[in-house]
Amino acid sequence: MEKIIIGRFDKADFPALNLSDIAIKIDTGAYTSSIHCENIEEKEDGLHCTFVDEEHPLYDHKEFIFEDYDIVFVRSSNGIIQKRFQVQSKITLFNKHFKISLSLSDRQEMRFPVLIGRKFLTKKFIVDTELIDVSFNKKLNEHTNSIKKS
């Protein structure tokens, strides 16, 4: 498979979570990918969490329940090992759907609600740190072109 060039920031869709145009940060220093959630709690019917993204009022404080999840241990950038819950989902970039593992994390202090790590990027993408929103701009251009053709 030919690798796709992606920039350091972008916007992605998460169709299984019904989320669109979510800001993501590409982080080749991180191994795993994570998504910002709060109120993460195991209950009888599954793992409950609240998605937080102030830029998206439709999604901000939207509750999710995951029946299928794992527990993983992640070493944060400061070297501390944290126990996290991990879910399987799908991400859409460059009009292609990919499987992605996302650890659920309180990223309240972070600028981007989603961090994309090497585990996902490997064998699919090359990161060009000079670029931003490459996938999102392609999506906008294709949408604009389809409107002009109609």
C-alpha positions in Angstrom: 0.0 0.0 0.0 1.3 3.4 -0.9 1.8 5.7 2.1 -0.2 8.9 2.3 1.4 12.2 3.3 -0.3 13.7 6.4 0.4 16.9 8.2 1.0 17.6 11.9 -2.7 18.5 12.5 -5.9 17.6 10.7 -9.6 16.9 11.1 -11.0 13.4 10.9 -14.4 11.6 11.0 -15.1 8.8 13.4 -18.2 7.2 11.7 -18.7 4.5 14.4 -19.0 7.2 17.0 -21.0 9.5 14.7 -18.4 12.3 15.0 -17.3 14.5 12.2 -14.5 17.0 11.6 -12.8 16.3 14.9 -9.4 18.0 15.4 -6.6 15.5 15.6 -2.9 16.0 16.4 -0.4 13.6 14.7 2.2 12.6 17.3 5.0 10.4 16.1 6.4 10.4 19.7 3.3 8.7 21.0 2.8 5.0 20.4 -0.9 4.7 20.9 -3.8 7.0 19.9 -6.2 8.5 22.4 -9.5 10.4 22.5 -10.5 13.0 25.1 -13.2 11.6 27.5 -14.4 12.4 30.9 -16.4 10.5 33.5 -15.0 7.2 32.4 -16.8 4.5 34.5 -17.4 0.8 34.2 -21.0 -0.2 34.8 -23.0 -3.4 34.3 -24.0 -2.5 30.8 -20.5 -1.4 29.6 -18.0 1.3 29.8 -19.6 4.8 30.1 -17.7 8.0 29.1 -18.5 11.5 28.0 -16.9 12.9 24.9 -15.7 16.5 25.3 -15.0 18.9 22.5 -16.1 22.5 23.0 -15.6 23.3 19.3 -18.5 20.8 18.5 -21.6 21.7 20.5 -23.4 18.6 19.0 -20.8 16.3 20.4 -19.7 18.2 23.6 -20.7 16.2 26.7 -22.2 13.4 24.5 -22.3 10.1 26.4 -21.0 6.9 24.9 -21.4 3.4 26.1 -18.9 0.8 24.9 -19.8 -2.9 25.4 -16.5 -4.1 24.0 -13.3 -2.6 25.5 -9.9 -3.5 26.9 -7.7 -2.3 29.7 -4.2 -1.2 28.6 -1.3 0.4 30.4 0.1 3.5 28.7 3.3 5.4 29.5 2.6 9.1 29.3 5.1 11.7 28.0 6.3 12.3 31.6 7.1 8.6 32.1 4.2 7.7 34.3 2.4 4.5 33.5 -1.4 4.9 33.5 -4.2 2.3 33.4 -6.6 3.2 30.6 -9.6 1.8 28.8 -9.2 1.2 25.1 -11.9 0.8 22.4 -11.8 -0.2 18.8 -13.3 2.2 16.3 -13.0 3.5 12.8 -11.5 6.8 11.5 -11.9 8.4 8.1 -9.0 10.2 6.6 -8.5 11.0 2.9 -11.9 9.5 2.2 -10.6 6.1 3.4 -11.9 4.2 6.5 -9.3 2.7 8.8 -9.6 0.7 12.0 -8.1 2.4 15.0 -7.6 1.6 18.7 -8.3 4.6 20.9 -7.4 4.8 24.6 -9.9 6.9 26.5 -8.1 9.7 28.3 -8.8 13.0 30.1 -7.0 15.3 27.7 -8.5 18.4 29.3 -5.2 20.3 29.4 -4.5 19.4 25.7 -5.4 21.5 22.7 -6.6 18.6 20.5 -9.3 16.1 21.6 -7.6 13.3 19.6 -4.0 12.2 19.5 -2.9 9.9 16.7 0.1 7.8 17.5 2.7 5.6 15.6 0.7 2.4 16.0 -2.0 3.8 13.7 0.4 5.7 11.4 2.9 2.9 10.7 2.7 1.5 7.1 -0.1 3.9 6.1 1.2 7.5 6.5 4.3 9.7 6.2 4.2 12.8 8.4 5.2 16.2 6.9 5.3 18.6 9.8 5.0 21.6 7.5 1.5 20.6 6.5 -1.9 20.9 8.3 -5.4 19.8 7.5 -4.4 17.9 4.3 -7.2 15.3 4.6 -9.8 17.9 5.7 -8.9 20.2 2.8 -9.2 17.3 0.4 -12.6 16.5 1.8 -13.7 20.2 1.4 -12.4 20.4 -2.2 -14.2 17.2 -3.2 -17.4 18.4 -1.6 -17.1 21.8 -3.4 -16.4 20.1 -6.7 -19.4 17.8 -6.3 -21.7 20.8 -5.7 -20.3 22.6 -8.8 -21.0 19.5 -11.0 -24.6 19.2 -9.8 
